[in-house]
Amino acid sequence: MQSKRDYSWDFMRAFYLLLGIPFHAAVVYSTHFDWSVASPDRSPTLTVIADFIHTFRMPGFFVIAGYFSIMILLRENARSWLTKRLVRLGVPLLVASLTILPFQILIQTRAEMLGNSFVLDDYLQAVVFRLTHFDEPWVSHLWFLYSLIAFSAGLAVVAMVLGNARFKRMATSAVEFFFDRKWLAFVCVALVAAALALVLPEIYARFGTKLRAVAGYLQYFPYFALGLAIYLSPRVQNRYVRFGLPGLALGIVLAANSMLEAQTPWSSAVLMISGLFGALMITGFIAKMARHYFNKPNAGIAKVVDASFTIYLFHHPIIFVLAMIFTQVDLPPIVEFGVMVPVTALVAYQIHKLIAANWLTAFLFNGMMPKPAIAVGSARSLRVG
């Protein structure tokens, strides 16, 4: 376990959240996927960019989430930690669901009617139907908050049952056991992948697309668990940040392989394993670079870290609007992408500044309670988060 603050983890947390901007801007032009607001002009180049970012962006984010979750949990009572966690994640989830998502539904529905004769009654009927039926538009980019709440609740329950000290001891022993027996860890991963490849198609056939979506959100738990292991074991952490250029190259190959379409359950299992290890190698390389270049206090990075959560919440509707506007102009997709990314980042950052300026909006959209005032002459600095 680390004895001093490693600033590279703060940088990576912001980095993976901000990667959502180029990812969602690129997926507008995907050649094999119709996003919520899709451009009529598709781009193979932007498709590759979107697909590649997708292979490691959220895995990296959940590694960071697991790392910080166990770090803070072990410092306090598990019940108290879970309560704070539910406020920190649940309040922004609720508020964003009631404000951002309805706006996105309005834009998405309007964008789908572009190119056809616009009939107000048809538009209103489609909007009312989506607003009154819980489906993907009511989850959208906020799905990661549902996943984090579920993972945090599970972690806290285990810690409450065992007690922090016993939980830490048992979890650390398990991590060290499998680290010393990597072959056994790989066999377990392979068996789980094979079981999922055999069982999931039957489950999807019986229970439909909603269960498929839930399974997609839960697929990031192994990365969350890796974050726990990285914090608990210095050996695991040191191995994770040792992936150099050869590891990055192999990770890219494995990630590219994971994007192929499975033909059989066994090939599906192989693709799952490829995706898992590809993401670990790519994010491990990023962790190594972050530790080398960003493991020190930096005021500029600190501002981006503080803004990253709000930027992630608001970048999505901004891209919706820009994507709809660009469907009405005739520009090359790469040019539109080049405009969309910086404009989205700048507008979202300005929104963050407005939200952060008021304690109530900061609480509603970030789940952050106001910092207590510090008396003049006090030598302490307090931070609530």
C-alpha positions in Angstrom: 0.0 0.0 0.0 1.3 3.5 -0.8 2.5 5.6 2.1 2.3 9.0 0.2 0.0 10.5 -2.3 0.5 9.4 -5.9 -0.7 12.3 -8.1 -0.6 10.2 -11.2 -3.9 8.5 -10.1 -5.6 11.9 -10.0 -4.4 12.6 -13.5 -5.6 9.2 -14.8 -9.0 9.7 -13.3 -9.5 12.9 -15.2 -7.9 11.5 -18.3 -10.3 8.6 -18.7 -13.3 10.8 -18.0 -12.2 13.4 -20.5 -11.6 10.7 -23.1 -15.4 10.5 -23.3 -15.3 13.7 -25.4 -13.3 12.3 -28.4 -15.0 8.9 -28.0 -18.5 10.2 -28.3 -17.6 12.7 -30.9 -16.1 10.0 -33.0 -18.9 7.5 -32.5 -21.2 10.0 -34.2 -19.6 8.9 -37.5 -19.3 5.1 -36.8 -19.7 2.9 -39.9 -21.2 0.0 -37.9 -23.1 1.7 -35.1 -26.0 4.1 -35.1 -25.5 6.3 -32.0 -28.2 8.4 -30.4 -27.4 11.3 -32.8 -25.7 9.8 -35.9 -24.3 11.6 -38.8 -25.4 10.6 -42.3 -21.7 10.9 -43.3 -19.6 8.0 -41.9 -15.9 7.8 -41.4 -13.8 4.6 -41.2 -11.0 6.6 -39.6 -13.2 8.0 -36.8 -14.7 4.5 -36.4 -11.3 3.1 -35.7 -10.6 5.9 -33.2 -13.9 5.3 -31.4 -13.5 1.5 -31.3 -9.9 1.8 -30.0 -10.8 4.3 -27.3 -13.7 2.0 -26.2 -11.4 -0.9 -25.6 -9.5 0.8 -22.7 -11.3 4.0 -21.6 -13.9 2.6 -19.2 -11.6 -0.3 -18.1 -9.1 2.3 -17.1 -11.7 4.4 -15.3 -13.0 1.5 -13.3 -9.4 0.5 -12.3 -9.1 4.0 -10.9 -12.5 3.8 -9.2 -11.6 0.6 -7.5 -8.3 2.0 -6.3 -9.8 5.1 -4.7 -12.8 3.2 -3.3 -10.7 0.8 -1.3 -8.2 3.5 -0.3 -11.0 5.6 1.3 -13.0 2.7 2.6 -10.2 1.4 4.7 -9.8 4.8 6.3 -13.3 4.9 7.8 -16.3 2.9 8.9 -17.8 0.9 5.9 -21.3 2.1 6.7 -20.3 5.7 6.8 -18.3 5.3 3.6 -21.2 3.8 1.8 -23.5 6.6 2.9 -21.1 9.2 1.6 -20.7 7.2 -1.6 -24.4 7.0 -2.2 -24.6 10.8 -1.8 -21.6 11.5 -3.9 -22.9 9.3 -6.8 -26.6 9.2 -6.2 -27.3 12.9 -6.0 -25.7 13.7 -9.4 -27.3 10.6 -10.9 -30.7 11.7 -9.8 -30.3 15.4 -10.8 -28.6 14.7 -14.1 -31.4 12.1 -14.9 -34.0 14.8 -14.3 -32.3 17.6 -16.2 -29.7 16.4 -18.7 -31.4 13.3 -19.9 -34.8 14.8 -20.8 -33.0 17.5 -22.8 -31.0 14.8 -24.6 -34.3 13.0 -25.4 -35.6 16.2 -27.0 -32.5 16.5 -29.1 -32.2 12.9 -30.0 -35.9 12.7 -31.1 -35.5 15.8 -33.2 -32.3 14.6 -34.8 -33.9 11.3 -35.9 -36.5 13.3 -37.8 -34.0 15.4 -39.8 -34.2 14.7 -43.5 -37.9 14.0 -43.3 -40.8 16.3 -43.2 -41.2 17.6 -39.7 -44.6 17.0 -38.1 -45.0 18.5 -34.7 -47.6 16.0 -33.5 -45.3 13.1 -34.5 -42.4 14.7 -32.7 -44.4 15.3 -29.5 -45.8 11.8 -29.5 -42.3 10.3 -29.8 -40.9 12.6 -27.1 -43.8 11.8 -24.7 -43.3 8.0 -25.3 -39.6 8.2 -24.5 -40.1 10.4 -21.5 -42.7 8.0 -20.1 -40.9 4.7 -20.9 -37.7 3.7 -19.1 -35.2 2.6 -21.7 -31.7 3.4 -22.9 -32.2 7.2 -23.3 -33.0 7.2 -19.5 -29.6 5.7 -18.8 -27.4 7.0 -21.6 -23.9 8.1 -20.4 -24.9 7.9 -16.7 -24.7 4.1 -16.7 -21.3 4.2 -15.1 -22.9 5.8 -12.0 -25.3 2.8 -11.7 -22.3 0.5 -11.9 -20.2 2.4 -9.4 -23.1 2.4 -6.9 -23.6 -1.4 -7.3 -19.9 -2.1 -7.0 -19.5 0.2 -4.0 -22.5 -1.3 -2.2 -21.1 -4.8 -2.7 -17.7 -3.7 -1.4 -19.2 -2.0 1.6 -21.4 -5.0 2.5 -18.5 -7.3 2.5 -16.5 -4.9 4.6 -19.3 -4.5 7.1 -19.8 -8.3 7.4 -16.1 -9.0 7.9 -14.9 -5.8 9.5 -12.3 -3.5 7.8 -9.3 -5.1 9.4 -10.3 -8.7 8.6 -11.5 -7.7 5.1 -8.2 -6.0 4.3 -6.3 -9.0 5.6 -8.3 -11.6 3.6 -8.4 -9.5 0.4 -4.7 -8.9 0.6 -4.0 -12.6 1.1 -6.2 -13.5 -1.8 -4.4 -11.0 -4.1 -1.0 -12.2 -3.1 -2.0 -15.8 -3.5 -3.1 -15.3 -7.1 -0.2 -13.0 -7.9 2.2 -15.8 -6.9 0.2 -18.3 -9.0 -0.5 -16.4 -12.1 -1.2 -19.5 -14.1 -4.1 -20.3 -11.7 -5.4 -16.8 -12.0 -5.4 -17.2 -15.8 -7.2 -20.5 -15.6 -9.9 -19.0 -13.4 -10.3 -16.1 -15.9 -10.5 -18.5 -18.8 -13.1 -20.7 -17.0 -15.3 -17.7 -16.2 -15.0 -16.4 -19.8 -16.0 -19.8 -21.1 -18.9 -20.1 -18.7 -20.2 -16.7 -19.7 -19.8 -17.4 -23.4 -21.9 -20.5 -23.0 -24.6 -19.1 -20.7 -25.1 -15.5 -21.7 -26.6 -16.2 -25.2 -29.3 -18.4 -23.7 -30.0 -15.8 -21.0 -30.2 -13.0 -23.6 -32.6 -15.1 -25.7 -34.9 -15.6 -22.7 -34.8 -12.1 -21.1 -34.1 -9.7 -23.9 -32.0 -6.6 -24.5 -32.4 -5.0 -21.1 -30.6 -7.8 -19.4 -27.9 -7.6 -22.1 -27.5 -3.9 -21.2 -27.2 -4.8 -17.5 -24.6 -7.4 -18.2 -22.7 -4.8 -20.3 -22.6 -2.5 -17.3 -21.5 -5.2 -14.9 -18.7 -6.4 -17.2 -16.4 -3.7 -15.8 -16.3 -5.3 -12.3 -13.0 -7.2 -13.0 -11.3 -3.8 -13.6 -12.8 -2.4 -10.4 -11.5 -5.5 -8.6 -8.1 -4.9 -10.2 -8.1 -1.4 -8.7 -8.6 -2.9 -5.3 -5.8 -5.3 -5.8 -3.4 -2.6 -7.0 -4.0 -0.6 -3.8 -3.7 -3.6 -1.5 -0.6 -5.0 -3.1 2.5 -3.0 -4.0 3.7 -6.0 -6.1 0.6 -5.9 -8.2 0.8 -2.2 -8.6 4.5 -2.3 -9.6 3.7 -5.0 -12.2 0.8 -3.0 -13.5 2.9 0.1 -14.2 5.7 -1.8 -15.9 4.1 -2.2 -19.3 6.4 -0.5 -21.7 6.1 -0.1 -25.5 6.2 -3.8 -26.2 3.3 -4.3 -23.7 1.4 -1.4 -25.3 1.9 -3.0 -28.8 0.7 -6.4 -27.5 -2.2 -4.7 -25.8 -3.3 -3.0 -29.0 -3.2 -6.3 -30.9 -5.3 -8.0 -28.2 -7.7 -5.1 -28.1 -8.0 -5.2 -31.9 -8.7 -8.9 -31.7 -11.4 -8.4 -29.1 -13.3 -6.2 -31.6 -13.8 -9.1 -34.0 -17.2 -10.7 -34.2 -17.5 -14.1 -32.4 -18.7 -17.0 -34.4 -18.9 -19.6 -31.6 -19.1 -19.6 -27.8 -15.4 -20.6 -27.7 -14.3 -17.8 -29.9 -16.5 -15.5 -27.8 -14.5 -16.6 -24.7 -11.2 -15.9 -26.5 -12.4 -12.5 -27.4 -13.4 -11.7 -23.8 -9.9 -12.8 -22.6 -8.2 -10.8 -25.4 -10.2 -7.7 -24.4 -9.5 -8.1 -20.7 -5.7 -8.5 -21.1 -5.5 -5.9 -23.9 -7.2 -3.3 -21.7 -4.9 -4.1 -18.8 -1.8 -3.7 -20.9 -2.9 -0.4 -22.5 -4.0 1.1 -19.2 -0.9 -0.2 -17.5 1.2 1.6 -20.1 -0.8 4.8 -19.5 -0.3 4.4 -15.7 3.4 4.1 -16.3 3.5 7.3 -18.4 1.3 9.1 -15.9 3.6 8.1 -13.0 6.6 9.3 -15.0 5.3 12.6 -16.1 2.4 13.6 -13.7 3.3 12.2 -10.3 3.7 15.7 -8.7 1.4 18.5 -7.7 0.3 20.6 -10.6 -2.3 23.4 -10.3 -3.5 23.1 -13.9 -4.0 19.4 -13.7 -5.7 19.9 -10.3 -8.3 22.2 -12.0 -8.9 19.7 -14.7 -9.3 16.9 -12.1 -11.9 19.0 -10.2 -13.7 19.8 -13.4 -13.6 16.3 -15.0 -16.8 14.9 -13.4 -18.9 17.9 -14.4 -17.4 17.9 -17.9 -18.3 14.3 -18.3 -21.9 14.9 -17.3 -22.4 17.8 -19.7 -20.2 16.8 -22.7 -22.8 14.4 -23.8 -25.7 16.8 -24.5 -23.3 19.3 -26.0 -22.2 16.7 -28.5 -25.8 15.9 -29.2 -26.5 19.5 -30.2 -23.3 19.9 -32.2 -23.8 16.6 -34.0 -27.4 17.6 -34.9 -26.1 21.0 -36.2 -23.4 19.3 -38.3 -26.0 17.1 -40.0 -27.2 20.2 -41.7 -23.8 21.3 -43.1 -21.6 19.6 -45.7 -18.2 19.2 -44.1 -15.8 16.3 -44.0 -16.4 14.2 -40.8 -12.8 14.7 -39.7 -13.3 18.5 -39.8 -16.5 18.3 -37.9 -14.8 16.0 -35.3 -11.9 18.5 -35.1 -14.4 21.3 -34.2 -16.6 19.2 -32.0 -14.0 18.0 -29.5 -12.4 21.4 -28.5 -15.8 23.2 -28.5 -17.4 20.6 -26.3 -14.4 20.7 -23.9 -14.5 24.5 -23.6 -18.3 24.8 -23.2 -18.4 21.9 -20.7 -15.5 23.6 -18.7 -17.4 26.9 -18.6 -20.5 25.0 -17.3 -18.3 23.5 -14.6 -17.1 26.9 -13.5 -20.7 28.1 -13.2 -21.7 25.0 -11.2 -18.7 25.1 -9.0 -19.3 28.8 -8.1 -22.4 27.9 -6.1 -22.5 25.4 -3.3 -26.0 24.1 -4.1 -25.3 23.4 -7.8 -21.9 21.9 -6.9 -23.7 19.5 -4.5 -26.5 18.7 -7.0 -24.3 17.9 -9.9 -21.2 16.7 -8.1 -22.5 15.4 -4.8 -19.9 17.5 -3.1 -20.8 19.1 0.2 -19.5 22.7 0.8 -16.1 22.9 2.4 -16.2 24.2 5.9 -14.9 27.6 6.5 -11.4 27.7 8.1 -10.8 30.1 10.9 -8.2 32.8 10.4 -4.9 31.6 11.7 -5.9 27.9 11.5 -3.0 25.8 10.3 -5.3 23.0 9.1 -6.7 22.7 5.6 -9.9 20.7 5.3 -11.2 19.0 2.2 -14.5 17.2 1.9 -14.9 14.8 -0.9 
